[in-house]
Structure formats: C-alpha cells, structure tokens
C-alpha cells in the first residue's frame, strides 16, 4: 500500500506540481507518524489540524452543535490556505 502512495507522490514530483495531501484516520492510527515520514522524505511542510482547534472563548453551543465546527476555520484559512493559494508557502 505504501509503495503505491510513494509512487503516486513521486509521479507528482516529476511533474513539478505542488501537491497538497490530507491524511485522515482514527486516533492513534499512525497519521502523525506517516506525515512526519513523508515530510522528511520529500522535504514537505506539515500542518496539523490539531493546531487549529477552536479556542474555548469561541466554543459556543451553536457552533459546536455542528460536526467539524470545533476547528477554527477562519484562522486555518488565513494562516494556511490563503498563503498556499497565493504561493507564499
């Protein structure tokens, strides 16, 4: 399985394409280990969504009533997504 992933990554790199990869899985399934391995192997920048949990002061019952709203989406947008889109990272 990992060999297929590695092949796909290397194919993207041959085309000089910037690649954004998301790793999803259950708690303690090895996501961070895999991300760290790939980051070192391919000199990639790693972003952890855990770093963008919503601060307590913004955790309102209304916001937390929806799935996925425990993430500070606004901060993630401005600190990660827009800089990537604008070629700043």
Backbone torsions as a table, in degrees:
resi	resn	phi	psi	omega
1	UNK	NA	-47.2	-179.0
2	UNK	-65.0	-33.6	178.7
3	UNK	-62.0	-36.6	177.5
4	UNK	-65.7	-45.0	177.9
5	UNK	-60.4	-46.0	180.0
6	UNK	-61.8	-41.8	177.8
7	UNK	-60.7	-46.2	179.9
8	UNK	-61.3	-43.4	179.0
9	UNK	-61.6	-45.8	-178.3
10	UNK	-66.0	-32.1	175.2
11	UNK	-64.9	-41.8	176.3
12	UNK	-62.6	-42.8	-178.0
13	UNK	-65.4	-34.4	177.3
14	UNK	-62.5	-29.5	-179.3
15	UNK	-88.4	5.6	-178.5
16	UNK	53.8	36.9	178.4
17	UNK	-96.3	137.6	170.3
18	UNK	-71.2	139.1	-176.5
19	UNK	-128.1	133.3	172.8
20	UNK	-112.0	126.3	-177.8
21	UNK	-122.5	135.5	174.5
22	UNK	-111.0	137.9	177.6
23	UNK	-116.0	123.0	-176.6
24	UNK	-123.4	145.0	176.5
25	UNK	176.1	173.8	179.9
26	UNK	-69.3	165.8	176.5
27	UNK	-58.0	138.8	176.5
28	UNK	62.3	27.7	-179.5
29	UNK	-92.9	-3.6	177.8
30	UNK	103.5	13.4	-178.7
31	UNK	-59.8	-48.2	-178.3
32	UNK	-66.7	-40.3	177.9
33	UNK	-60.5	-46.3	178.5
34	UNK	-63.6	-45.2	180.0
35	UNK	-60.9	-44.3	179.6
36	UNK	-64.2	-40.3	177.5
37	UNK	-61.4	-49.3	-179.5
38	UNK	-65.3	-37.5	178.4
39	UNK	-60.6	-43.9	179.2
40	UNK	-70.1	-45.0	-176.6
41	UNK	-63.7	-39.0	-174.2
42	UNK	-112.2	13.0	-179.9
43	UNK	51.5	48.3	-175.7
44	UNK	-99.8	152.7	173.7
45	UNK	-86.6	133.2	-178.5
46	UNK	-110.9	130.9	174.1
47	UNK	-117.2	131.7	178.1
48	UNK	-106.3	124.5	179.8
49	UNK	-64.2	-23.9	176.5
50	UNK	-58.2	-26.2	178.8
51	UNK	-73.8	-5.7	-176.0
52	UNK	-120.1	25.3	174.2
53	UNK	-62.4	145.8	-177.8
54	UNK	-64.4	129.0	176.7
55	UNK	-60.6	150.3	-177.3
56	UNK	-53.4	-39.8	-177.0
57	UNK	-64.1	-19.8	179.1
58	UNK	-100.4	-1.1	-177.6
59	UNK	-83.7	82.4	178.2
60	UNK	-90.4	153.7	177.6
61	UNK	-56.0	-39.0	179.9
62	UNK	-61.8	-47.7	-177.9
63	UNK	-66.4	-44.0	-176.6
64	UNK	-74.9	-6.5	178.9
65	UNK	-74.9	-12.2	-179.8
66	UNK	-106.0	141.4	178.4
67	UNK	-60.4	136.5	176.2
68	UNK	81.7	0.0	-176.7
69	UNK	-89.6	12.0	172.9
70	UNK	-86.9	6.8	178.6
71	UNK	-105.5	139.0	176.6
72	UNK	-80.5	82.6	-175.9
73	UNK	-61.1	-37.1	-178.6
74	UNK	-63.7	-46.8	179.3
75	UNK	-63.8	-41.5	178.6
76	UNK	-61.9	-40.6	178.1
77	UNK	-59.9	-51.4	-173.8
78	UNK	-77.3	-30.4	-177.9
79	UNK	-91.1	-24.7	-175.0
80	UNK	-121.4	-60.7	-171.0
81	UNK	-66.4	-48.0	-179.1
82	UNK	-65.1	-42.8	175.1
83	UNK	-59.8	-36.9	176.4
84	UNK	-64.6	-47.7	-179.7
85	UNK	-58.4	-38.1	-177.4
86	UNK	-87.4	7.5	177.5
87	UNK	71.7	22.1	-177.6
88	UNK	-89.2	-4.4	179.4
89	UNK	-141.5	NA	NA
